[in-house]
Structures are given as structure tokens and as C-alpha cells.
Amino acid sequence: MNEHESFLNRLADEHAIRDALQGYCRGVDRRDFDLVRAAYHTDAVDDHGPYNGDVDGLIRWMSRRHEGVAQSMHFLGNCVIEWRSPMLALVETYCVTYQRLKAGGASSASDVGLTVGGSEQQTQVRCRYLDRFERRDGTWKIARRVVAYDSLLLEESPGSAPFAPTMQLSTRGRDDPLYALLG
């Protein structure tokens, strides 16, 4: 393999890793847990803070926790990929999540150490995803994740934003406008 082919292969690997990270975020935000699961190898371990364990447990915890989340958006920032071998990469990705918690959604809030009363709350969590990505059978997926938390902002939500009736609003499931476009 020449230098040009090696460079193109590295770019393809980086793209596959970033694609897995973005698929994970879309899966969480749309409550499409098959997409979340697809970002991980089947024997992966996730240390999310409130949940630590295997992928099946992560999906159960996440599904329950997100019942109390009315809206969710992950925003990924800096992504540093350190190559340890052609089959192993350590990946540090900065992340900010914005979530609006349903009124009385204490169960989801308590899962992240929050207490929510009778009003809607909105959160902003700043963290980093520290991932061990492994390439197995030609596919890059997370083998081990640690979420390192930096800060949390919790405030009362003004409720639903005053959008015009003709504007498309995000949802947390298959009725989101995204799925209409995907057909």
C-alpha cells in the first residue's frame, strides 16, 4: 500500500468512528435505541456515571431515563482520535447535551442526580466521551466508554417555545420529521 492509499484508509477509518458517534447521538435524541446499540460492540462496557455496565443494561437504563425527557439534543465538538494500532483508537469527544425534562419527571432527573419539582426543567450538560474504539470484522465500534462530566446547568424551562403553527417541531420518536424524509 502506498502513502496515498494509507492516508485514504485512515480518513475512511476516522469517518467511520465519527459516524458511529453521531449515530449514537441521533439514537439517544430520537429514542431510537437500535441506533444507540449499533455504536457499540456487543461485549462493550459503558461507564456513564449513573449507569455502569454492558450495552443491554445501558439501553434499559437509557430507555427508562428518557421517558421523562421531552426534548433532547447532543452537540459534538472537538474529536481527537489517537491511533494505537490499525485496529484500536482512543477517542476523546467533547459533548454538550441540551434536554428539557417533563414536569414531574423526577425519575429521569434523579437518575442523573437532579431533583425536579412540578415544573419543566431544562438541562445543559458538558462532558467528554472517552472511548476505546476497536475495529472488528471491518467495523469500528465502541468497546469501552467513560463519560467524564465537566458541568451541569439546571434551570426552569419556559415550556414549549412560541413557534408558529406551521413550523416543524422535533419529537423523540419515529414521528420526528427526520423519519418522514428518510421514507
N, C-alpha and C positions, 0 to 999 in steps of 0.2 A: 504494500500500500504506500502510495507516495504522500508527500506532505499535504497536498491539496485534498486528497481523499480523507486523510486523517482529520484535517480541520473540519470538513463537511460532516464526518461521522460525529465529531464532538459537538457540533452545532445541533445535529439531529438529537443527540442524547440530551443536551440542555433543553431543547424544545419539549421533549417527552417528559422531562422532570417538571418543567413549568406547567405543562398541560395537565399533569396529574394534580398539581397543587391547585390549579384553577378549577378543575373538575370537582375536587373536594369542596371548595368554597361554594360553587354552584349547587352542589348536592345539599350542603347544610342550609343555604339560604332558601332553596326551593323545597326543602324537606324531601328530597329525592335521595333516600339513603342507599340506593343501589349505586349512585354516583360516588357517594362517600366511600362505600365499601371498595369500589373499583380503584381507589387511590392507594390501597394497602395490599400487601401480600397477605395471604390467608393466615399466616402464623405471626403477623405483626403485633407489636405491643405499643400501646399509646398511653403516655403519662400526661393526661390533660389537666391534672390538678385535682378537681373534684372526682374524676374517674381515672383509674389506672388499671389497665388490663388489656385483654385481647379485643379484636375487632368486633366480634359478635356482641360483647358486653358494651363496647363503645356505642354501637348502633342502638342498642336498647336504651342506654343512658341518654344518648342524644335525642332519640325519639321522644322519650318522656320529658326531658328538659325543655324541648322546643314546643311542646303543647302549649306552654304559657308565653310563647314569643309570637307577637302579632306580626312583626316585620324583622327582617334580618338582612344585613349586608356586610360582606367581608371585602376589605380592600387590601390587596397585597402590594408591598413596596419593595425595598431592596431585597434581592435574592442573590446570595453568594453561594456558589457551588464549588466545593473543594474536591477535586478528584483524588481518590485514594488508590484506585485501580480502574481498569476498564469496566469492572462490574460493581464498583462501590463509589458512592459520592456522599459527602457530608454537606447538607444544605441548610443554610440559615436564611429564613424568610421573615421579614418584618410584616406585621399584620395589624390592622385596625378593624374592629368589628363594631357595627352600629346595630343596636337592637331596641325595639320597642316592646316592652313587656306588657301583657294584658293586665287590666285591672284585676286585683285579687290573685295574680299569678304567682303566689308565694312559693309554690312548689318549684317552679323553674328558677326563681330568683334564689331560693335557699340552696339550690344545687351549686351556685357559684358564690355562696356566702352573702347574699343580699336579702334584705327584708323589704318586701313590697306591701304596702297597705292597700287601701281601696282604690287608689288612683293609678292610672297608667304611668309607668316609668320608662325612661329611655336610658340606655347604657352606651358607653363608648369604652371598649377595652383595647388597650395597646399591649401587644405581645409579640413574641417571636416564635415561629415554628422551627424547632431544631430537629431535623430529620436525617435519618440514615436511609438513603435510597439505595436499593440493590437492583441490579439488572438480572432477572431470572427469565429463562426461556425467551430472551429478546425483549423483555418488557421492564421498564423502570417503574418501581412502586416503593412505597414507604415500608420499611422493615421495622423501624423504631422511631417513635416521635416523642419529644418532650416539648411541652408548651411552657415557655418562660414568660411570665407576666411582668409587665412594666408599670402599668397604671390602669385605674378604673375611674370613670366618671359616671355617676348615677344622678339623674335629675328627674323631676316630674315632667311628664310628657304633656304637650299642649293638646294631645289627642290627634285625631285624623287631620292632616293638613288640608287647608281650604283649596283643594284642586277643583278646577272646572269639571262639570259632569262629563264632558267629552274626553277628558284625559284618561289614559290607561293607567291603572294603579297596579302595583306589584301585589302578588299573593304568595303564599307559602306552599303551593302545590301545583298540580297539573293544570289548574285553571289560570296560571300565570300567563301573560301574553307571550312569553317566550315559547311555550309549547304549541301555541297556535301557529307561530312562524315555522317551527320545526316540523309541523304536519304530523 
